[in-house]
């Protein structure tokens, strides 16, 4: 059995080293391809500038390219800012779901211990009834205009 474990661990570690080597090689290739693509884009922008400068004049084209790139940067930042609210809401929903799952898991882990204790079922039912009553209360009460949970914007 010991020889089999040694063989399997050797195979696994050799496979891991080979996978790491392939990943490193792929990363180097992608970085080099990205640099070549950026150089190509730079030359294309330069060629477009030379062509437009011959047609419209170098000062007008320089101003046009400058304004164009500033507009592109502004649009990218605007889209990022607009989507930031959506990303924050998604993070908050994920965090709430995670907290709820942790709470449920903790409650289920503690439940057998609570049921074995002296107070037994009362220790479990008391908070459960209180939570149910609070949920019923929140469902049936209309929030006021200054209530932060009302859902309105201020």
C-alpha positions as CSV (number, residue, x, y, z in Angstrom):
1,X,0.0,0.0,0.0
2,X,2.9,2.3,0.8
3,X,4.4,1.9,-2.7
4,X,1.0,2.7,-4.3
5,X,0.7,5.9,-2.2
6,X,4.2,7.0,-3.3
7,X,3.4,6.3,-6.9
8,X,0.2,8.3,-6.7
9,X,1.8,11.3,-4.9
10,X,4.7,11.3,-7.4
11,X,2.2,11.3,-10.3
12,X,0.1,14.1,-8.7
13,X,3.1,16.3,-7.9
14,X,4.6,15.7,-11.4
15,X,1.3,16.6,-12.9
16,X,1.1,19.7,-10.7
17,X,4.6,20.8,-11.8
18,X,3.7,20.3,-15.4
19,X,0.4,22.3,-15.1
20,X,2.3,25.1,-13.4
21,X,4.9,25.1,-16.2
22,X,2.1,25.2,-18.9
23,X,0.4,28.1,-17.0
24,X,3.6,30.1,-16.8
25,X,4.3,29.5,-20.5
26,X,0.8,30.6,-21.4
27,X,1.1,33.7,-19.2
28,X,4.3,34.7,-20.9
29,X,2.8,34.1,-24.4
30,X,-0.3,36.2,-23.5
31,X,1.8,39.1,-22.1
32,X,4.0,39.2,-25.2
33,X,0.9,39.0,-27.5
34,X,-0.7,41.9,-25.5
35,X,2.4,44.0,-25.8
36,X,2.5,43.4,-29.6
37,X,-1.2,44.3,-29.8
38,X,-0.6,47.6,-27.9
39,X,2.2,48.4,-30.3
40,X,0.1,47.6,-33.3
41,X,-2.7,49.8,-31.9
42,X,-0.2,52.6,-31.4
43,X,1.0,52.4,-35.0
44,X,-2.6,52.4,-36.2
45,X,-3.4,55.5,-34.2
46,X,-0.2,57.1,-35.6
47,X,-1.1,56.1,-39.1
48,X,-4.6,57.5,-38.7
49,X,-3.1,60.8,-37.4
50,X,-0.7,61.1,-40.3
51,X,-3.5,60.4,-42.8
52,X,-5.9,62.9,-41.1
53,X,-3.1,65.5,-40.7
54,X,-2.4,65.4,-44.5
55,X,-6.1,65.9,-45.2
56,X,-7.2,68.4,-42.5
57,X,-4.0,70.0,-41.0
58,X,-1.9,68.9,-38.1
59,X,-3.3,71.3,-35.5
60,X,-7.0,70.4,-36.2
61,X,-6.2,66.7,-36.1
62,X,-4.2,66.9,-32.9
63,X,-7.1,68.8,-31.2
64,X,-9.6,66.2,-32.6
65,X,-7.6,63.2,-31.4
66,X,-7.0,64.8,-28.0
67,X,-10.7,65.6,-27.6
68,X,-11.7,62.2,-28.9
69,X,-9.5,60.3,-26.5
70,X,-10.7,62.5,-23.6
71,X,-14.3,61.7,-24.6
72,X,-13.6,58.0,-24.7
73,X,-12.0,58.2,-21.2
74,X,-15.0,60.1,-19.9
75,X,-17.5,57.6,-21.3
76,X,-15.5,54.7,-19.8
77,X,-15.6,56.4,-16.3
78,X,-19.3,57.3,-16.7
79,X,-20.2,53.7,-17.4
80,X,-18.0,52.5,-14.5
81,X,-19.7,54.9,-12.1
82,X,-23.2,54.0,-13.3
83,X,-22.5,50.3,-12.8
84,X,-20.9,50.8,-9.4
85,X,-24.3,51.1,-7.7
86,X,-25.4,47.8,-9.3
87,X,-22.2,46.1,-8.1
88,X,-22.6,47.5,-4.6
89,X,-26.2,46.1,-4.4
90,X,-25.0,42.7,-5.6
91,X,-22.3,42.6,-3.0
92,X,-24.8,43.6,-0.3
93,X,-27.2,40.9,-1.4
94,X,-24.4,38.3,-1.5
95,X,-23.2,39.4,2.0
96,X,-26.8,39.2,3.4
97,X,-27.2,35.7,1.9
98,X,-23.8,34.6,3.4
99,X,-24.7,36.0,6.8
100,X,-28.1,34.3,6.7
101,X,-26.5,31.0,5.8
102,X,-23.9,31.3,8.6
103,X,-26.7,32.1,11.1
104,X,-28.7,29.1,10.0
105,X,-25.7,26.8,10.1
106,X,-24.8,28.1,13.6
107,X,-28.3,27.6,14.8
108,X,-28.5,24.1,13.5
109,X,-25.1,23.3,15.1
110,X,-26.2,24.6,18.5
111,X,-29.7,23.1,18.3
112,X,-28.8,19.6,19.7
113,X,-26.9,21.1,22.6
114,X,-29.9,23.4,23.5
115,X,-32.3,20.6,23.3
116,X,-30.2,18.5,25.7
117,X,-29.9,21.2,28.3
118,X,-32.2,21.8,31.4
119,X,-34.3,24.4,29.7
120,X,-34.6,22.2,26.6
121,X,-37.3,23.1,24.2
122,X,-38.1,26.4,25.9
123,X,-34.6,27.8,25.0
124,X,-35.3,27.1,21.4
125,X,-39.0,28.0,21.1
126,X,-38.8,31.3,23.0
127,X,-36.5,33.1,20.5
128,X,-38.2,31.4,17.5
129,X,-41.6,32.7,18.7
130,X,-40.2,36.1,19.2
131,X,-38.7,36.2,15.7
132,X,-42.0,35.0,14.2
133,X,-43.9,37.7,16.1
134,X,-41.5,40.4,15.0
135,X,-41.7,39.2,11.3
136,X,-45.5,39.3,11.5
137,X,-45.4,42.8,13.1
138,X,-43.0,44.2,10.4
139,X,-45.2,42.7,7.7
140,X,-48.4,44.4,9.0
141,X,-47.0,47.8,10.0
142,X,-46.9,50.5,7.4
143,X,-43.6,52.5,7.5
144,X,-43.7,56.2,8.2
145,X,-42.3,58.8,5.7
146,X,-39.1,59.3,7.8
147,X,-38.5,55.5,8.3
148,X,-35.2,54.5,6.8
149,X,-36.7,51.1,5.9
150,X,-39.5,52.8,3.9
151,X,-37.7,52.4,0.6
152,X,-38.0,56.0,-0.4
153,X,-35.0,58.2,-1.4
154,X,-34.1,61.2,0.7
